[in-house]
Amino acid sequence: MMEFAARQPSASAKASVRRHLWTLSLLLALSACAAVQAASDPPQMPQGIQIGDPEPGRAVIWSRSDRPARMMVEWAYNPEFNPSTLVRGPYALEVSDFTVRQDLIGLAAGKDVYVRVWFEDLTNSRNRSQPMVGHFHTIGKRDSIRFVWGGDTAGQGWGINPAFGGMKIYEAMRQTQPQFFIHSGDTVYSDGPIPATLKAENGQVWTNLVTPEVSKVAETLDEFRGRYKYNLLDDNLRRFNAEVPQIWQWDDHEVANNWSDTKDLSSDARYTVKDVPLLVARATQAFQEYAPLRPSGAEEPARVYRKLSYGPLLDVFVLDMRNYRGPNTYNLQPQEGPETAFLGEAQIAWLEQKLRASKAKWKVIAADMPIGLNISDGVDAQGRPRWEAIANGNDGPPAGRELEIARLLSFIKKKHIKNVVWLTADVHYAAAHYYDPSKAQTKDFLPFWEFVAGPLNAGTFGPNTVDATFGPQVVFQKTPPAGQANLSPYAGLQFFGEVNIDRRSGALTVDLKDLNGVPVFTKTLGANGHAR
């Protein structure tokens, strides 16, 4: 048998093997370092979580990651999360500024629901963020109902002042333990820069947290987004968001002051973008990204008006008084037409149909503007007063936008729809108005109440003058002293409203409360809703 001598590798081959082994070791070491680094750099959730649009059996969970990631939501009926349900949520990507929302379904009524939210990044290691925890209560048949409302957050430059305690009114609202909150609009002030310091009344200085996005009027999409991120820097607000489900609507300052088809920015040096429709588009996207609302569907993706039901005691009708209006004009047209539109025909038809079909004892209309207060928008090209809301400064019969509201109120009377209450904000003071047909220029409506709350963290103004067309009686108002305006939160004239509906008696009680949660006005309405 032949024998073969084993061939020995050459010196150069040995050197090549050693180089390959060294390279492999280096790559493995770098990979291990990368894994350790990735594990120490998980996704962050700087804006916390929000709970939105609660309805029987469901609620929206909103959050934002700081990078591409997937939202995960775990929920249970106990704080130990045993047992629990895990929902693999949507992907947070740059196209939505990493904001996402997950609709939880199958929730039992009359239960405390605990949620735990985190993000898994989209690397192979799938690093997890630290979870954020929240909880809320689903309304059951044996529950009375409590909710709060208000509007106007971070306006007139009065932003987050840590020395003041931040947006303290949100903590006051949280402590009432409401089942939900209606934000009546002006959720941000995109048209109002927030400076580092601001002179307040009595020689005081207001010191704000500031970010680059709030240093000027919002024009770019990122600047509009930055307004919402700014508000979410506040500890009070983030704590509130994690415990109180919210129902958002919007008004003008999400875009620009008093915007409508007549808005002209050509002489406003603060704006380099002069196209109002383009600003509206960017503002709408930012609002839809950051609001914890349930998307309406493909037929109208940006729709804000909607109805939310809470059993036999309450239906809430959320209006949009901004998107469908005609231009702001002198508002005295004798007949309805495109210029007099305010809610618009589609929204009016929807509201009438939903009100007529409602079986709830109370029908709350969440409006972003009051009915009978005169709210000015300068003058038109002919020098006539131009109006921002419904009223037109004329105490006569309905004209302009009042015609649309008169038609709605007449429908409510003709269809015998009782217990309708209007809740609103916008004017930056607290008020209670009783609309009395016996004192009105038009008699074709049932008497009703309108309650006004706000601001939540903005300048305090008022009072506005009253238009007598629908007979509003000012039963209460809390405003700055005569001759004073744009008072800071230091003055304490910040207000929210609280509504309690008693399950047994069916009575509805409204409390208007101040910055510290102290009632400044209380009104209880019996089951017929018409008590003075």
Salt bridges, closest charged atoms under 4 A:
ASP41 OD1 - ARG67 NH2 3.50
ASP53 OD2 - ARG306 NE 2.98
GLU55 OE1 - ARG294 NH1 2.94
ASP66 OD1 - ARG67 NE 2.91
GLU74 OE1 - ARG116 NH2 2.90
ASP97 OD1 - ARG64 NH2 3.49
ASP97 OD2 - LYS229 NZ 3.14
ASP103 OD2 - ARG58 NH2 2.62
ASP103 OD2 - ARG294 NE 2.71
ASP112 OD1 - HIS137 ND1 2.90
ASP143 OD2 - HIS137 NE2 2.95
ASP152 OD1 - HIS428 NE2 3.58
GLU171 OE2 - ARG174 NH2 2.73
GLU171 OE1 - ARG239 NE 3.12
ASP191 OD1 - HIS253 ND1 2.95
GLU219 OE1 - LYS216 NZ 2.77
ASP222 OD1 - ARG225 NH1 3.19
GLU223 OE1 - LYS216 NZ 3.16
ASP235 OD1 - ARG238 NH2 2.61
GLU243 OE1 - ARG174 NH1 3.06
ASP251 OD1 - ARG322 NH2 2.93
ASP252 OD2 - HIS253 NE2 3.63
ASP268 OD1 - ARG270 NE 3.09
GLU289 OE1 - ARG225 NE 2.81
ASP315 OD2 - LYS307 NZ 3.62
GLU336 OE1 - ARG407 NH2 2.84
GLU345 OE2 - ARG407 NH2 2.70
ASP377 OD2 - ARG386 NE 3.48
ASP380 OD2 - ARG384 NE 2.81
GLU388 OE2 - ARG322 NH2 2.56
GLU388 OE1 - ARG325 NH1 3.28
ASP436 OD2 - LYS439 NZ 3.48
ASP436 OD2 - ARG532 NH1 3.87
ASP444 OD1 - LYS413 NZ 3.88
ASP444 OD2 - LYS414 NZ 3.11
GLU450 OE1 - HIS433 ND1 2.87
GLU498 OE2 - ARG146 NE 3.49
GLU498 OE1 - LYS513 NZ 2.61
